[in-house]
Amino acid sequence: MKCIDWLPLSDVKIGGKSIKLKEPIYLDVSYEYDNYIISNDRFHLRAEDPSLKGAIAEINEEIEVLWEYYVEAGLDELSQDALDLRRELISALGGESADAQA
C-alpha cells in the first residue's frame, strides 16, 4: 500500500452533473485500522471507508449536500457563518446562478 498525505480533488458531481473545480480541494489522507480517512478543514469534510475510492465518494456526497443546503437555499435563511461557507463553496465550485445570488 502506497502512503499518501494529501489528495487533490479536482472535480465533483452535483445533481448528477460533473463539475470541474476552479481550484482543487486538498484532502488530508490517513490510513488507520484498515480504513482511509480523508478530510478537509476548510469545508468541514470528513469521510472514512476501507477503500480510498469509497472515501472520496463520501466526500463528494458531503459536498453535494453542502451545495444544496448553503448555495441553493434562500439567502435570508443563512447565518453569517453559513453565508461565509456559501461564498467559499461558490468560489471553489463556481456556477453562474450561484455567483449571481452571492
C-alpha positions in Angstrom: 0.0 0.0 0.0 1.3 3.4 -1.0 1.1 6.0 1.7 -0.1 9.5 0.7 -0.6 12.5 3.0 -3.0 14.5 0.8 -5.0 14.2 -2.4 -6.3 17.0 -4.7 -10.0 16.7 -5.6 -10.4 18.4 -9.0 -14.0 17.6 -9.8 -17.2 16.7 -8.1 -20.7 15.6 -9.1 -23.7 17.7 -8.1 -27.1 16.8 -9.2 -25.7 14.2 -11.5 -23.6 16.8 -13.3 -19.8 16.6 -13.2 -18.2 20.0 -12.2 -14.6 20.8 -12.7 -13.4 22.9 -9.7 -11.8 26.3 -10.2 -9.1 25.1 -7.9 -8.6 21.7 -6.3 -9.9 21.0 -2.8 -7.0 19.4 -1.0 -8.0 16.4 1.2 -5.8 15.2 4.0 -5.4 11.4 3.9 -4.6 8.9 6.6 -4.9 5.2 6.9 -5.9 3.7 10.3 -7.5 0.4 11.3 -8.0 -0.7 7.7 -9.8 2.4 6.7 -8.9 5.5 4.7 -9.8 8.7 6.5 -9.9 11.8 4.3 -10.8 15.3 5.5 -10.7 19.0 4.6 -10.9 21.6 7.3 -11.9 24.5 5.0 -15.2 22.8 4.2 -15.6 20.7 7.4 -15.4 17.5 5.4 -14.6 14.0 6.8 -15.1 10.5 5.4 -13.9 7.1 6.3 -14.0 3.9 4.2 -12.0 0.7 3.6 -11.2 2.0 0.1 -9.9 5.3 -1.0 -12.4 5.4 -3.8 -15.2 4.9 -1.3 -14.0 7.7 1.0 -13.7 10.1 -2.0 -17.3 9.2 -3.0 -18.4 10.0 0.6 -16.7 13.4 0.4 -18.4 14.1 -2.9 -21.8 13.3 -1.3 -20.9 15.7 1.6 -20.0 18.5 -0.9 -23.3 17.9 -2.8 -25.2 18.2 0.5 -23.3 21.4 1.4 -24.0 22.9 -2.1 -27.8 22.1 -1.8 -28.0 23.4 1.7 -25.9 26.5 1.5 -25.9 27.6 -2.1 -29.4 26.6 -3.3 -31.0 27.8 0.0 -32.5 31.2 0.3 -30.0 33.8 1.5 -32.4 35.0 4.2 -32.3 31.5 5.8 -28.5 31.6 6.4 -26.5 32.9 9.3 -23.3 35.0 8.7 -21.1 31.9 9.2 -23.3 30.0 6.7 -23.0 32.9 4.2 -19.2 32.7 4.6 -19.2 29.0 3.8 -21.6 29.6 0.9 -19.1 32.1 -0.6 -16.3 29.5 -0.1 -18.3 26.9 -1.9 -19.1 29.2 -4.8 -15.5 30.3 -5.0 -14.3 26.7 -5.3 -17.1 25.2 -7.4 -18.3 28.2 -9.4 -21.6 28.4 -11.0 -23.2 31.3 -12.8 -26.5 31.2 -11.0 -24.8 30.8 -7.6 -22.5 33.8 -8.4 -25.5 35.9 -9.2 -27.0 35.1 -5.8 -23.8 35.8 -3.8 
